[in-house]
Amino acid sequence: MYFRETGQFKSKYKEELAAFPIFEDKIGIAIAALLAFVLIPIFGLPGLSWDFTMSAVMIPVVIFTITTLGLNILLGFAGQISLGTAAFMGVGAYSCYKIMTIFPDLNALICVVLSGIVTAFVGTIFGLPSLRIKGFYLMVATLAAQFFLEWAFIRIPWLYNYNISGAIEVPYKEMFGIVLTGAKSEPLTRYFVCLGFLVVLTWLASNVIRGRIGRSWMMIRDMDIAAELIGVRPLTAKLSAFAFSSFYIGISGALMVFFWLGAAEVESFDINHSFTYLFMVIIGGLGSITGCYFGAILVWVVPVILKEYGKSVFGIDAFVMENFTTILLGVVMVVILIVEPHGLARIWQIAKQKLRLWPFPY
Amino acid sequence: MDLLTGIFITPFAEMIGLPDLFFQALWDGFVSGTLYGLIALGFVLIFKASGVFNFAQPILVVLAALALISFYKMGVPAWISVVLVLIMFYALAWLIERLILRKLVNTDGNILFMSTVALSFIIIGAAQWIFGGRPSSMIHKELGFPVGSVEWPMFGGGVYFELLDISAAVVAVLLIVCLGLFFSRTKIGRGLRAVADDHQAALSVGISLNQIWVIVWFVAGVVALVTGIFWGARSDVSFALQIIGFKALPVLIIGGFTSVPGAIVGGLMIGIGEKMFEIYWGPLLGSGVEGWFAYFIALGFLLFKPQGLFGDKIIERV
């Protein structure tokens, strides 16, 4: 007894192609938006302090959803595997920092977008091998990007303005009298900036994927030779996928440092983080935008909340909880791969389908 | 101009000017090359036998080394702890086959790969929980491997050979020869190759897929143990060893994913190449280039010879 589409007639193609053609879907989205924009910022999550909710749960999960969107575009829609995600986030962060120091008067939000564009360029360069190779071979090529960029973040002092600590520190920025970044900024402001980026980027992604470019990515993913034969240029399709995905990842990297961490060293961009993002995509569901949300929430929020409850309610040692959540993540991943390789998004779809017919499935 | 002499003239002048240093670097590169080759060998074995790209191999190396040390610390004699670790790996192979691989028969290679990534998370969590996260030192002395070094005078200087490195190279060669014989001469080895070729055809002639997979994961565990002992002896045993494990990926690219000799040759090329590059060309770029140089060699190979030196040619049919 969920809902049925019965009785909702469409008289125009435009209505049929709308993002949420069904009335109940609109209600669902409205509830989710209400939660994200109003209820959680006011009340926080049950059982957790408001500060903790904002700074350790909500802001990162929003940022990681953007990362997951970016990686999913590359992996789920264009079928090109990448293990350099964390390093590309680093490119976003360091380029945002450089842009802010070179143009001190530029608006922080514009800096973030520009850093996304810089990352798109870098991503395109490291995406070049994808024209000749794919699969595991491409994975090794992106590993080259990961380790080379990590090295560059340490060895090229220009990137962190010859700072002795080797870390990037976030300067003070404001817009319309509201402090955006720096130590004095309110978590609420930073949260809404990230959320704004997420909404705009999700809207952009869903439209690009439905359009010509997105379709060419999916053709390349499904069978590149066949796609080439019917007129998709692999060069433009693959490189645009790398550029688009890196744009998202770069923005999320800039947001991560400037709107969440406040300062960052190269450890925030190491290979283990790349794997975490990969997990988010796979657990959420390859080739699904809703899946990005599910994946980021499951992989980030569940361990954080478990650790917090484990500490405050059951008094379990943080070290034990840390390992327990690592194991849990692996087990969840294996179970999802065995039960439904298309991830939570697919499970969600199946559940919806089942509920439509319930209680008379035949 | 300065840069050009730095690239093309100075390094070679240094090589000729200080030949003992050159040979020392060559030997160091050779030793780390054999060890890279060993890790790559673990990957190749499982890839050949089950078509699974086993991402958990580096973490198996860490697990083997940590388990060996903690058995020893519990008071078990060194060689008996080796046996205990082997038993543990057999149990692990059986569990992996039973709980993960059996359920994923006939799925896409990508999904199998992801499941090994997930497996490595499970092992990391469990190993940290049980053995703790602190680095500890390897018990190679107690296992009877020689310590110390011999100096071989040469060109007015001398080249130092660590006895441990020599024994590592010898053990590696022995292991490779044994594995080669095992694969080509025994019934199980032939079964392994049959499974690698075609699962269904292998099943139809009566080879038990499940048994073969347990065996191959166990063999990979043995390779991991050997690698773990020698890598652990060169540096401390900690989870950082896992990063070294990733170096096996460029080795695989160079050698080919399905070739045992390829793993060794690729390992040597990477080991020697990166040592040379670090010593002679590294200062130009600021040191620490060892971290990524291997991947760039691999990139070069990918562009010109994607199947590697010894790999099967990839033919794609529409």
Interface residues (C-beta under 8 A of the other chain):
Chain A: I81 P129 R132 I133 G135 F136 Y137 M139 V140 A141 L143 A144 F147 F148 E150 W151 I154 R155 I156 M223 I225 A226 L229 I271 F275 L278 F279 I282 F319 V320 E322 N323 F324 T325 T326 I327 L328 L329 G330 V331 M333 V334 L337 I338 P341
Chain B: F53 L99 I100 K103 L104 T107 D108 G109 N110 I111 F113 M114 S115 V117 A118 L119 S120 F121 I122 I123 I124 G125 A126 Q128 W129 G133 I243 F246 L249 P250 L252 I253 F257 L285 G286 G288 V289 G291 W292 Y295 F296 A298 L299 L302 L303 P306 E316 V318
